[in-house]
């Protein structure tokens, strides 16, 4: 059976050679050639679909015999050779396809696949430069290739161009910092930026680049000096507040530290890493000065679009480590509200509620989570433990026995299930089951 993913390609390939077929003079010859080509083509597609690449190659070569200048057939041949890891013949086929028709992106892509899989990054570079004409996002691939071939100057030049047009992705930001941290670039760039600031003290971007450079080297004091200079020359610059937050916190000036923090958080041009650092510094201060926790609540929504870090959850873990159960509960609830699929946060939250000995809430929340995650063994355990504490032993036994089926290769959790089941059975006077679970616990502990 021909796979769906080939349908669009069929249409393209048939269109690419169909018109030429019907330009022949002899009607009988047309039908014969048409049948042969079509049958061989579909045979090639069928064999490729079931991963019989050798047979697909035989069929597509028959098509090439009839249509040696059909680029799409060469492309199909290259794909099959590539699947067999016959890189030499794959390269030849893709090159032939490009020679016949250099306006099809997929033919160039075939060549890139060959060079990438064989780690021939030098050969990849001119191919990706061509692919950029079709898709500007391929510039990231080109940066990676420059990095792999130690062409850092070209990589940095391309990165600066990309950054001038849009925000860099985390990978590209990493490459940029890696280049800047190397001895070949960090010192000259620092000196160039310092010289540029002297010549043009009103150009904000030079200060920003120098702050980011110092921050990447963890030279916060120097970054702060630049920020203070920036504040003096351009008082309305939000970037000055990156380092001013720390300055105000050091001086125990929570009000101005808060103002500076929100200046940073409001700036859409600032990288999330900088915002996280500023927020974390203020959080440490707010824990010691609880009147400023209200600012933490206001700041958390600024990170709602962060796909990697659930800030409310991380704040909750911070308070939990400090044994501040009330705030840990509060921020875990915020974290779960932000991401209703965060099973880990739910587990942490239930642990905190158990520490608070609010067993009514434990059972309520555990049962609620089980509605969405019915195979999550931890939630059965928390519910069962809660019911035991509430002396609802029948419910506890039923819940724990249901959850035991979902415990997989987790001996500590399995042991905790048996301990709670022993409590339930003892209070229900179920001596038989109590003995069963006691023996299982002993066996597990061995």
C-alpha positions in Angstrom: 0.0 0.0 0.0 1.3 3.5 -0.9 1.7 5.7 2.2 -0.2 9.0 2.5 3.1 11.0 2.8 3.9 10.0 -0.8 0.6 11.4 -2.4 1.9 15.0 -2.8 5.1 13.7 -4.2 3.3 11.5 -6.7 1.4 14.5 -7.9 4.6 16.5 -8.3 6.5 13.7 -10.0 3.7 12.8 -12.4 3.3 16.4 -13.3 7.0 16.8 -13.9 7.2 14.0 -16.5 3.6 13.8 -17.8 3.7 16.8 -20.2 6.8 15.5 -21.8 5.2 12.1 -22.4 2.3 13.5 -24.3 4.6 15.6 -26.6 5.6 12.3 -28.4 4.5 11.8 -32.1 3.3 8.2 -32.1 0.1 7.7 -30.1 0.9 4.0 -29.6 4.4 4.8 -28.4 2.8 7.4 -26.0 0.6 4.8 -24.4 3.4 2.3 -24.1 5.9 4.7 -22.6 3.3 6.2 -20.4 2.3 2.7 -19.0 5.9 1.7 -18.5 6.9 4.8 -16.8 3.8 4.9 -14.6 4.0 1.3 -13.6 7.7 1.5 -12.8 7.2 4.7 -10.9 4.4 3.3 -8.8 6.4 0.2 -8.2 9.4 2.3 -7.0 7.0 4.2 -4.6 5.5 0.9 -3.4 8.8 -0.7 -2.7 10.2 2.4 -0.9 7.0 2.5 1.2 7.7 -1.0 2.5 11.4 -0.2 2.8 12.6 -2.5 0.0 15.1 0.1 -1.2 17.0 -2.2 -3.5 13.9 -3.0 -5.5 12.8 0.6 -5.5 16.2 1.5 -7.0 15.7 -1.1 -9.8 12.3 0.3 -10.6 13.3 4.0 -10.6 16.4 3.2 -12.7 14.0 1.9 -15.4 12.2 5.2 -15.3 15.5 7.0 -15.7 16.3 4.9 -18.7 13.2 6.3 -20.4 13.6 9.8 -19.0 17.3 10.4 -18.2 16.8 14.2 -17.8 13.9 13.9 -15.4 15.3 15.5 -12.2 12.5 14.1 -10.0 13.6 10.5 -10.9 17.2 11.3 -9.9 15.9 12.7 -6.6 13.9 9.5 -5.9 17.0 7.5 -6.7 19.1 9.6 -4.3 16.6 9.1 -1.5 16.7 5.3 -1.8 20.5 5.2 -1.9 20.5 7.5 1.2 18.2 5.1 3.0 20.7 2.3 2.3 23.5 4.6 3.5 25.1 4.3 0.1 26.3 7.9 0.4 28.5 7.9 -2.7 25.7 7.0 -5.1 23.2 9.1 -3.2 25.4 12.2 -3.6 25.7 11.5 -7.4 22.0 11.2 -7.8 21.1 14.3 -5.8 23.8 16.3 -7.7 22.3 15.2 -11.0 18.9 16.3 -9.8 20.3 19.7 -8.9 22.0 20.0 -12.2 18.8 19.3 -14.1 16.7 21.6 -11.9 18.3 23.8 -9.4 15.1 25.6 -8.4 13.7 22.7 -6.3 14.6 23.1 -2.6 14.2 19.3 -1.9 17.0 18.4 -4.4 19.4 20.7 -2.4 18.0 19.2 0.8 18.9 15.7 -0.4 22.5 16.8 -0.8 22.5 18.4 2.6 21.2 15.2 4.1 24.1 13.2 2.6 26.8 15.7 3.8 25.2 16.0 7.3 24.9 12.3 7.8 28.5 11.8 6.7 29.6 14.8 8.9 31.1 16.5 5.9 30.4 20.0 7.3 32.6 21.8 4.8 30.6 20.5 1.8 27.4 21.2 3.7 28.1 25.0 4.0 27.6 26.0 0.3 24.5 23.8 0.2 22.9 25.5 3.3 23.9 28.9 1.8 21.7 27.9 -1.2 18.9 26.6 1.1 18.7 29.9 2.9 17.3 31.4 -0.4 14.4 29.1 0.1 14.1 29.3 3.9 15.7 32.0 6.0 15.4 29.8 9.1 18.3 27.7 7.6 20.6 30.4 8.9 20.7 28.6 12.2 22.0 25.5 10.5 24.7 27.7 8.8 25.8 29.0 12.2 26.0 25.5 13.6 28.1 24.5 10.5 30.4 27.4 11.1 30.9 26.4 14.7 31.6 22.8 13.7 34.3 24.0 11.3 35.8 26.5 13.7 34.8 29.5 11.5 33.9 31.6 14.5 34.3 34.9 12.8 31.7 34.0 10.2 29.4 32.5 12.8 29.6 35.7 15.0 29.0 37.9 11.9 25.9 35.9 11.0 24.6 35.8 14.6 24.8 39.6 14.8 22.9 40.0 11.6 20.2 37.5 12.9 20.0 39.4 16.2 19.5 42.7 14.5 16.4 41.3 12.9 14.9 39.1 15.6 15.6 37.6 19.0 18.1 34.7 19.0 17.0 31.3 20.1 18.6 29.7 23.2 20.9 27.6 21.0 22.1 30.6 19.0 22.5 32.7 22.2 24.7 29.9 23.5 26.8 29.9 20.4 27.2 33.7 20.7 28.3 33.6 24.3 30.7 30.7 23.5 32.4 32.8 20.9 32.5 35.9 23.0 34.0 33.9 25.9 36.9 32.7 23.8 40.2 34.6 24.1 40.1 35.4 20.4 37.0 37.6 20.8 36.3 38.6 24.4 39.1 41.0 24.9 38.9 42.9 21.6 35.2 43.1 21.9 35.3 44.5 25.4 37.9 47.1 24.3 35.9 48.0 21.2 32.8 48.5 23.3 34.5 50.6 25.9 36.0 52.8 23.1 32.7 53.1 21.4 31.1 54.3 24.7 33.8 56.9 25.1 33.2 58.2 21.5 29.4 58.0 21.6 28.2 58.0 25.2 24.5 58.4 24.2 24.3 55.1 22.2 22.5 52.7 24.4 23.3 49.5 22.5 27.0 49.7 23.3 26.3 49.7 27.1 23.8 46.8 26.6 26.4 44.7 24.8 29.0 45.4 27.4 26.6 44.6 30.3 25.7 41.3 28.6 29.4 40.5 28.0 30.4 41.1 31.6 27.3 39.1 32.8 28.3 36.2 30.6 31.7 36.1 32.5 29.9 36.4 35.9 31.6 39.8 36.4 28.6 41.4 38.0 30.6 44.3 39.6 31.8 45.4 36.2 28.4 45.0 34.7 27.0 47.2 37.5 29.6 49.9 36.8 28.5 50.0 33.2 24.9 50.1 34.2 25.5 53.0 36.5 27.3 54.8 33.7 24.4 54.0 31.4 21.9 55.4 34.0 24.0 58.6 34.2 24.1 59.1 30.4 20.7 57.8 29.5 18.5 58.0 32.6 15.4 56.5 31.0 17.2 53.3 29.8 15.6 50.1 31.2 18.9 48.3 30.9 20.5 50.4 33.7 18.1 48.7 36.1 19.6 45.2 35.4 22.4 46.0 37.8 20.6 48.6 39.8 18.3 46.0 41.3 21.3 44.4 43.0 22.6 47.8 44.1 19.3 48.7 45.7 19.0 45.3 47.4 22.5 45.6 48.8 21.4 49.0 50.3 18.2 47.4 51.7 16.1 49.7 49.5 13.3 47.3 48.7 11.0 50.0 47.1 13.6 51.1 44.5 14.7 47.5 43.9 11.1 46.6 43.1 10.8 49.5 40.7 14.0 48.4 39.0 12.9 44.8 38.8 9.6 45.7 37.1 11.5 47.9 34.6 13.5 44.9 33.6 10.5 42.5 33.5 8.5 45.0 31.4 11.3 45.2 28.7 10.5 42.7 25.9 14.0 43.0 24.4 15.6 41.5 27.5 16.6 37.9 27.5 14.6 35.6 29.9 17.9 34.6 31.6 18.5 38.1 32.7 14.9 38.5 33.9 15.2 35.2 35.9 18.4 36.4 37.6 16.9 39.7 38.6 13.8 38.0 39.9 15.8 35.4 41.9 17.8 38.2 43.5 14.6 40.0 44.6 13.1 36.7 45.8 15.9 36.1 48.2 15.5 39.6 49.6 11.7 39.2 49.8 12.0 36.0 51.9 13.9 38.0 54.5 11.6 41.0 54.1 8.0 39.4 53.7 6.3 42.8 53.1 7.8 42.5 49.5 6.3 39.1 48.8 3.4 41.0 47.2 5.9 42.1 44.5 6.8 38.4 43.9 3.1 37.7 43.3 2.9 40.5 40.8 6.2 39.4 39.1 5.3 35.7 38.5 2.8 36.4 35.7 5.6 38.0 33.6 7.0 34.5 33.2 3.7 32.9 32.0 5.0 32.5 28.5 8.2 30.7 29.6 7.9 27.2 28.2 10.9 25.8 30.1 10.5 27.0 33.7 7.4 27.1 35.8 8.4 30.0 38.0 5.6 29.6 40.6 6.6 26.0 41.1 10.3 26.9 41.5 9.3 29.6 44.0 7.2 27.0 45.9 10.2 24.6 46.0 12.4 27.5 47.3 9.9 28.1 50.2 9.6 24.4 50.9 13.3 24.0 51.4 13.1 26.8 54.0 10.2 24.9 55.6 7.8 27.7 54.9 4.8 25.4 54.3 2.2 28.1 53.9 4.0 29.9 51.1 5.1 26.6 49.5 1.4 25.5 49.4 0.4 28.9 47.9 3.0 28.8 45.1 2.5 25.2 44.3 -1.2 26.0 43.7 -0.2 28.8 41.4 2.3 26.5 39.6 -0.4 23.8 39.1 -2.9 26.4 37.9 -0.3 27.5 35.2 0.4 24.0 34.1 -2.5 21.6 34.9 -0.4 18.6 33.5 2.5 19.1 35.9 2.3 15.8 37.8 5.5 16.5 39.6 4.2 19.7 41.0 1.0 17.9 42.2 3.1 15.3 44.0 5.2 18.0 45.7 2.0 19.9 46.7 0.5 16.8 48.3 3.7 16.2 50.2 3.6 19.7 51.6 -0.1 19.3 52.6 0.7 16.1 54.4 3.4 18.0 56.3 0.8 20.5 57.2 -1.4 17.5 58.4 -4.4 18.8 56.4 -5.5 15.2 55.5 -9.0 16.4 54.4 -7.3 18.5 51.7 -4.9 15.6 50.8 -7.7 13.2 50.0 -9.7 15.8 48.2 -6.8 16.9 46.0 -5.4 13.4 45.4 -8.9 12.1 44.2 -9.2 15.2 42.1 -5.8 14.6 40.4 -6.7 10.9 39.9 -9.6 11.9 37.7 -7.1 13.3 35.2 -4.3 10.9 35.9 -5.9 7.5 36.8 -2.7 5.5 36.4 -0.5 7.8 38.7 0.3 5.5 41.6 1.5 8.3 43.8 -1.9 9.9 44.0 -3.5 6.6 45.1 -0.9 6.4 47.9 -1.5 10.0 49.1 -5.3 9.5 49.0 -5.0 6.2 50.9 -2.7 7.7 53.5 -5.1 10.6 53.9 -8.1 8.3 54.4 -6.1 6.3 57.1 -5.3 9.5 58.9 -9.0 10.4 58.8 -9.9 6.9 60.1 -11.8 6.1 56.9 -10.1 2.7 56.7 -12.4 1.1 54.2 -11.9 3.9 51.7 -8.2 3.8 52.4 -7.9 0.0 51.8 -9.9 0.2 48.5 -7.9 3.1 47.2 -4.6 1.6 48.1 -5.4 -1.8 46.6 -6.5 -0.1 43.3 -3.3 2.0 43.2 -1.0 -1.0 43.9 -1.6 -2.3 40.4 0.1 0.9 38.9 3.3 0.7 41.0 6.1 -0.3 38.6 9.7 -0.9 39.7 9.5 1.5 42.6 10.2 -0.5 45.8 10.1 2.4 48.3 6.7 3.4 47.1 5.5 -0.2 47.0 6.7 -0.6 50.6 4.8 2.5 51.6 1.6 1.1 50.1 2.0 -2.1 52.1 2.6 -0.1 55.3 -0.6 1.9 54.8 -2.6 -1.3 53.8 -1.4 -3.0 57.0 -2.8 0.0 59.0 -6.1 -0.2 57.1 -6.5 -4.0 57.5 -5.6 -3.9 61.2 -8.3 -1.3 61.9 -10.8 -3.3 59.7 -9.9 -6.5 61.6 -9.0 -8.1 58.3 -6.3 -10.4 59.7 -5.9 -12.4 56.5 -5.1 -9.5 54.3 -3.0 -7.9 57.0 -0.9 -11.1 57.0 -0.6 -11.0 53.2 0.6 -7.4 53.1 2.9 -8.0 56.1 4.6 -10.9 54.3 4.9 -8.9 51.1 6.5 -6.0 53.0 9.0 -8.4 54.7 9.9 -10.0 51.4 10.4 -6.6 49.8 12.6 -5.4 52.7 14.9 -8.4 52.2 
